[in-house]
Amino acid sequence: MQVVTRIAELRAGLEPLRRASRSIGFVPTMGYLHRGHEALVRAAREECDVVVVSVFVNPLQFAPNEDFESYPRDSERDRAILSAAGTDFLFQPDVAEIYPRQLLTEVAVPELSHTLEGGTRPTHFQGVATVVLKLFHIVWPDKAYFGQKDGQQVAVVRRLCQDLDLPLELRVVPTVREPDGLALSSRNVYLSPEQREAAPSLYLALEKGREAALAGMEGSAVQAEIERRIAEEPLARLDYAAVVDPDTMQPKADLTGRVMLAAAAYFGKTRLIDNLIVDL
């Protein structure tokens, strides 16, 4: 595995491979890797000749009151995981390499960014869209890999690629979970033992929502069922629950086709998100 920290160095390493028609798979991450990230790398390894992974904690997607400085980091561990998973290039730039000057250009997909996560974190997806577009222009992958756990992020990046005619294929990998259903997340490390025991209630509430949707309930009733189930857990504080179209992030009342059930809740100071896709 080659570890590079400079944009020019990564481009120089990839250019001869691209000229040789080697397919390039790209996995953008913020590090502190877990089995969910490994699943993305394995998917890229199976489908592409060359696998590039970026580890970059992007300051643009953190609001001033959020956890940018304390976001978990373990560079040595990340490198060991990525090497074992078959990564060819690890791109690990610092902030000055990605943002060498005051950024005057903003990238946004507002119609998909103002609800759900955007309701709580109004600048988050502008930061995501900006850094993802920059990384795509740096790597120029044939395929890019994202996890379904961040379902709204998937919708934003998919529409970004469509609207700007980016020549790559977006690949979405299913959410990886603990045996009790908790979605893997770098933020799970913040949970106390008691909060960790309570945290699967988020997934279990979504499962009850899935059952309600499959039973023919309308969207508002399914949402209410998810909210009720989360409220039953004393250590959980609901942020939102929603029943939406997974492409537009708009609420769905008449549940037909593909539907995303999404929820976020606080366990202490730790905010967790999760979602399920239901085909009706």
QUILIN-V208377 format. One record per residue. N is the residue number from 1. BURIAL is # if it has 9 or more other C-alpha atoms within 8 Angstrom, else .. D_FIRST is the distance of its C-alpha to the first C-alpha in Angstrom with 1 decimal. Layout:
n->{N | N}
burial->{BURIAL | BURIAL}
d_first->{D_FIRST | D_FIRST}
This chain:
n->{1 | 2 | 3 | 4 | 5 | 6 | 7 | 8 | 9 | 10 | 11 | 12 | 13 | 14 | 15 | 16 | 17 | 18 | 19 | 20 | 21 | 22 | 23 | 24 | 25 | 26 | 27 | 28 | 29 | 30 | 31 | 32 | 33 | 34 | 35 | 36 | 37 | 38 | 39 | 40 | 41 | 42 | 43 | 44 | 45 | 46 | 47 | 48 | 49 | 50 | 51 | 52 | 53 | 54 | 55 | 56 | 57 | 58 | 59 | 60 | 61 | 62 | 63 | 64 | 65 | 66 | 67 | 68 | 69 | 70 | 71 | 72 | 73 | 74 | 75 | 76 | 77 | 78 | 79 | 80 | 81 | 82 | 83 | 84 | 85 | 86 | 87 | 88 | 89 | 90 | 91 | 92 | 93 | 94 | 95 | 96 | 97 | 98 | 99 | 100 | 101 | 102 | 103 | 104 | 105 | 106 | 107 | 108 | 109 | 110 | 111 | 112 | 113 | 114 | 115 | 116 | 117 | 118 | 119 | 120 | 121 | 122 | 123 | 124 | 125 | 126 | 127 | 128 | 129 | 130 | 131 | 132 | 133 | 134 | 135 | 136 | 137 | 138 | 139 | 140 | 141 | 142 | 143 | 144 | 145 | 146 | 147 | 148 | 149 | 150 | 151 | 152 | 153 | 154 | 155 | 156 | 157 | 158 | 159 | 160 | 161 | 162 | 163 | 164 | 165 | 166 | 167 | 168 | 169 | 170 | 171 | 172 | 173 | 174 | 175 | 176 | 177 | 178 | 179 | 180 | 181 | 182 | 183 | 184 | 185 | 186 | 187 | 188 | 189 | 190 | 191 | 192 | 193 | 194 | 195 | 196 | 197 | 198 | 199 | 200 | 201 | 202 | 203 | 204 | 205 | 206 | 207 | 208 | 209 | 210 | 211 | 212 | 213 | 214 | 215 | 216 | 217 | 218 | 219 | 220 | 221 | 222 | 223 | 224 | 225 | 226 | 227 | 228 | 229 | 230 | 231 | 232 | 233 | 234 | 235 | 236 | 237 | 238 | 239 | 240 | 241 | 242 | 243 | 244 | 245 | 246 | 247 | 248 | 249 | 250 | 251 | 252 | 253 | 254 | 255 | 256 | 257 | 258 | 259 | 260 | 261 | 262 | 263 | 264 | 265 | 266 | 267 | 268 | 269 | 270 | 271 | 272 | 273 | 274 | 275 | 276 | 277 | 278 | 279 | 280}
burial->{. | . | . | # | # | # | # | . | # | # | # | . | . | # | . | . | # | # | . | . | . | # | # | # | # | # | # | # | # | # | # | # | # | # | . | # | # | # | # | # | # | # | # | # | # | . | . | # | # | # | # | # | # | # | # | # | . | # | . | # | # | # | # | . | . | . | . | . | . | . | . | . | . | . | . | . | . | # | # | . | # | # | # | . | # | # | # | # | # | # | # | # | # | . | # | . | # | . | . | . | . | . | . | . | . | . | # | # | # | . | . | # | # | # | . | # | # | # | . | . | . | # | # | # | # | # | # | # | # | # | # | # | # | . | # | # | . | # | # | # | # | # | # | # | # | # | # | # | # | # | # | # | # | # | # | # | # | # | # | # | # | . | . | . | . | . | . | # | . | # | . | # | # | . | # | # | # | . | . | . | # | # | # | # | . | # | # | # | . | . | # | . | . | . | # | # | . | # | # | # | # | # | # | # | # | # | # | # | # | # | . | # | # | . | . | . | # | # | # | . | . | # | # | . | # | # | # | . | # | # | # | . | # | . | . | # | # | # | # | # | # | # | # | # | # | # | . | # | # | . | # | # | . | . | # | . | . | # | # | # | # | # | # | # | # | # | # | # | . | # | # | # | # | # | # | # | # | # | . | #}
d_first->{0.0 | 3.8 | 6.4 | 9.7 | 13.1 | 15.4 | 16.5 | 17.4 | 14.0 | 12.4 | 15.4 | 15.3 | 11.8 | 13.0 | 16.6 | 16.6 | 14.8 | 17.5 | 20.2 | 19.3 | 19.9 | 16.6 | 16.8 | 14.6 | 14.4 | 14.2 | 14.5 | 16.1 | 16.5 | 18.2 | 16.2 | 17.8 | 16.3 | 18.4 | 18.9 | 19.9 | 16.6 | 15.0 | 17.6 | 16.6 | 13.0 | 14.6 | 17.1 | 14.7 | 12.9 | 16.5 | 17.8 | 15.4 | 13.7 | 10.8 | 9.7 | 9.6 | 10.4 | 12.5 | 13.9 | 17.2 | 20.5 | 22.9 | 26.2 | 28.1 | 28.2 | 29.7 | 33.5 | 35.0 | 36.0 | 32.7 | 29.9 | 27.5 | 27.8 | 27.7 | 25.1 | 22.9 | 19.7 | 17.4 | 14.2 | 13.3 | 14.0 | 12.2 | 8.8 | 9.9 | 11.0 | 8.2 | 5.9 | 9.2 | 10.0 | 7.7 | 5.9 | 4.6 | 5.6 | 7.0 | 10.4 | 12.3 | 15.6 | 18.8 | 22.1 | 23.4 | 20.7 | 21.4 | 25.1 | 26.2 | 29.8 | 32.2 | 31.3 | 34.3 | 32.9 | 32.9 | 31.5 | 33.3 | 34.4 | 37.5 | 39.1 | 36.2 | 35.5 | 38.8 | 39.3 | 37.7 | 34.7 | 36.1 | 39.5 | 38.1 | 35.4 | 37.0 | 34.4 | 31.3 | 30.7 | 31.4 | 28.5 | 26.3 | 27.4 | 27.0 | 23.4 | 22.4 | 24.2 | 22.5 | 19.0 | 20.1 | 21.5 | 18.3 | 16.0 | 18.8 | 17.5 | 19.5 | 19.2 | 18.7 | 18.7 | 21.0 | 22.8 | 26.5 | 27.2 | 27.2 | 29.7 | 31.3 | 28.0 | 27.4 | 30.8 | 30.4 | 27.1 | 28.7 | 31.8 | 29.9 | 28.2 | 31.6 | 33.7 | 31.5 | 30.8 | 27.1 | 25.8 | 23.3 | 23.8 | 23.7 | 22.6 | 24.0 | 22.9 | 25.6 | 25.9 | 24.6 | 27.3 | 28.4 | 31.1 | 33.8 | 32.6 | 31.0 | 28.2 | 25.0 | 24.6 | 23.0 | 26.7 | 27.9 | 27.2 | 30.2 | 32.6 | 35.1 | 35.9 | 38.9 | 37.1 | 34.3 | 37.1 | 38.6 | 35.6 | 35.6 | 38.9 | 37.1 | 35.7 | 39.0 | 40.9 | 38.9 | 39.6 | 43.3 | 43.0 | 41.6 | 44.5 | 46.9 | 45.5 | 45.7 | 49.3 | 50.2 | 50.4 | 50.1 | 47.2 | 49.1 | 50.1 | 46.6 | 45.4 | 48.3 | 47.3 | 43.8 | 45.2 | 47.8 | 45.3 | 43.1 | 46.3 | 47.2 | 44.4 | 45.8 | 42.5 | 41.3 | 42.3 | 42.0 | 40.5 | 40.9 | 41.2 | 41.3 | 41.7 | 40.3 | 39.3 | 35.5 | 35.4 | 38.0 | 38.0 | 41.7 | 43.8 | 45.1 | 48.5 | 49.2 | 46.3 | 45.4 | 42.3 | 38.9 | 39.3 | 36.9 | 38.2 | 36.5 | 37.2 | 36.2 | 37.7 | 37.7 | 37.5 | 38.7 | 36.7 | 33.7 | 33.7 | 32.2 | 32.1 | 32.1 | 33.3 | 34.4 | 34.9 | 38.2 | 39.5 | 43.3}
